[in-house]
Amino acid sequence: MHSIPWRGSAADLFERLAPLNPAVFVRRPELVFAGFHATDVFRFDSRLSDENPLKALQEWVDRRFTDELGPHLAAGYISYDLKNLLGDFRRRPGYTPLYPEMTFLHFEEGLYADLHKGEILIRTSSPAERNRLRDLLSATPSASEMVPAAPSSVEFPPFPVYAKKIARLKEYFRAGDLYQANLTERLRFRYPGQPARLFARLLECSDAPWACWMQDGPLCILSASPEHFVMARDGVIRSRPVKGTRPATGEAEEDERARRELASSEKDRAEHVMIVDVVRHDLGRICRAGTVSVEEPMRIDSFPTVHHMVSTVRGALRSEVTISEILGAVFPGASITGAPKIRATEIIDEMEDSPRGIYTGALGIIGSRRDLDLGMAIRTLTLLNGDAVYGTGGGITIDSDARSEYEECSSKTQVLIQALFGKAVSDDREEGSRLLPQRSVRPSV
């Protein structure tokens, strides 16, 4: 293990490493892992297999994570659409995946960075690779290397279509089917540039604590997520659901006013409590009785483009619980489905025009047979053969105002727009449903 000092940001670090084309780059608040050469790959693709996906994952983890192998980890993704293959959830009608529902890459070597301590550890058996990494980390990329190419436009769903979906959801609320549903939309465009440059910009614009880059053949994932989905370590499990959002402007007075408004909003607090209760129920299925509790309830976390309401739910795992059982209890996440969860997923399938794919699934690390650390795959862009898809959405209840919810969806696209075009989009209203530099992300009715 070779140690070198590091005083830069996660974005700086990724820019230095990009020429080596890392397979994965995972940021957890102050810790970063970059992996270049996977020693093994786990993929589950329902087009090729009809076995139980979580059982298959557990069998792979049990084979790969043994004491004899020494320090190692796996990094990868779980598509939201994995829920179609889990027993408690109904399969989306006509569901056909575009890529595997799960992929994890196993690494015995890689780069580990502690951004708080200012230290990078390089674990490699190759002196040539160690020297190459040292040279890259000491170099400064040119300005042209850091600027991503921008598409000519980005499609955003028009408001009337969205408003009809809200009206239909309210019929379900009045009928007593559910109390809250997370309704999402997709932005689609052709991306002409290098994905690595765009990911570096996403990191720079968002300062996301749960960011992930992954490249697996034609599929590339760029995630700048603010939400910590689940962490299980040393017998303790935590989840930090996000529910409640206000836009951030960078103006101190306006942002403080937005934070106070969010913290005191009865509607947002009620929605947040509903989701926290679902998370408590999920953790209760795998934790020792009486150990599930809520820490730091309804805290306001601020990011460059949004403020979020966040709580931490914690529990002590039963001693025999495995990774597959943890995922079976908590997946898909409460904040991106609704309450009650199973019925919410069924109605989401009806409301949303296409499968979600990786968006609102999970991204992160498996560290042992019982330890994992996953971010929620929101603020996440997938690229498949140049076709880009970015999801945005929010929680809907009987009290939701369609226009306000639509504008919240818009605020969650700003980090992408800033990364693509170099600045936020203005509030000037324009006809149509195309996002352009200095034009509206809120198409008029």
Phi, psi and omega in degrees: 000124182250132184249137174221152179285152178212126181243007183269181179272176174297321178297317177301317183296316180296321179301321179292323186275343187306322179300337178275357177054063181300143177288322178219149173217111185241122175253124164251155200331302181242005183240140179230139170236133173237127179242139186245320185233103181287139177271343179198159180225133170251125174230139170238122183229113183293348174287341184243346185216144175244016179280172179290119186294321181288326175295318179297319178297315181298320179296320178294315179300317181297326179286319188278327188257086176237155182300332184290336185280343180080193184297131179191170177202170175234142179230142180176202185228158169233118179292143172307326185290355171303333180302334178296342185252000181263142191301326185282346189249144179281141180287135177298131179302130179073015185296127172220120183286153174270341181204170182305146179289334177219140170216129173229133178256132183262133183232135171257346179226162179163191181245132180239127181237133172253102184292333180286314180282341183073044185222141174241133175248128179251118178252106178206147177269359183255112176301325180296318179292321178299317180293322179296317178298317179299319180295316180296320183290339179267352182272162177242119180297149175287158182301323182294330180290336185270348187267119179284154171289150181248138173290162179291330179197165177228126182281134175234133183301138181290151184301316182303322178296315179297316182298323178296324178293320177298316180299320179293320178300321182294333173296320177294322178298313181294331179280352178085013180290324182199169183252333181205142175222142177266104182266130184234158177231168181238139167260133183231139177196163172272129180254117186272354190256192178276122182303324182299322179294320179294320179296319178300321178292321177300317178298317182293319184283333188253332189051041186294131181282344181232071184259152181208135169243135176212133177236123183220092184065230181283351182266131176229134182243130178233108185235134176232069190271139174269358190248128175270107184290299182202140173227126174241122182205133177053038175082004180243138178240140178226146172223143183235077182295140175256128174203115185118121187218143167224146178292147174252143184247342187089354175268123190304312183293315180297318181292322177295320177296319179294320179297316180295319180297317178295316182297329184260358183290117179297321179297311181294322179294320179295316178298319182296316180298321178303314183289321177300321178297321177296317179297317178301318178296316180300313181293329179298338180288340185234001182254160176295144183303135175082003184260350183279126182215165179251123177251149178047058183294135173053045173286148177259117176255136183247141178229170185303330184244347182213158166249139181233147171267128188224141170234157175249125177249130188230147175204162176261118183293145170296148191297332186267000187290136181253172177300318180297325178288324176299310181296322178297332181276325190253345187262139353286165187294153181292320187292339182250012174239281179150199182219127350292151193296310187296314179295324179299318180296325179294318181287325175301316179301324179288321186282322188271140191284342184210159174302152182282334185068219182292328181306129184069011168275225183216149180223138176158218196231139165254125185253342179192190180293339182231359184249134175208160182213109188234135170267156175282133184278065170250170191047048190236131178249134172246139177240125178227107182055040177088349177272120183258138176227129179230126182264150174211149182185190180188167181283134181244135174229180181299333182271001186292140172261125187302315182296317180295319179294323178297319179291329175295318176303319179298317182299331181280353174268349189296327179295322177292315181298318178296320180294322182285314191252353175087359179200162176290158177270140184284175183267007179297127183280136179227150174290157175093190185222045179241135177266124178230160176305132179063026173234172193283143169266005180239085182301145180285160183294000000 
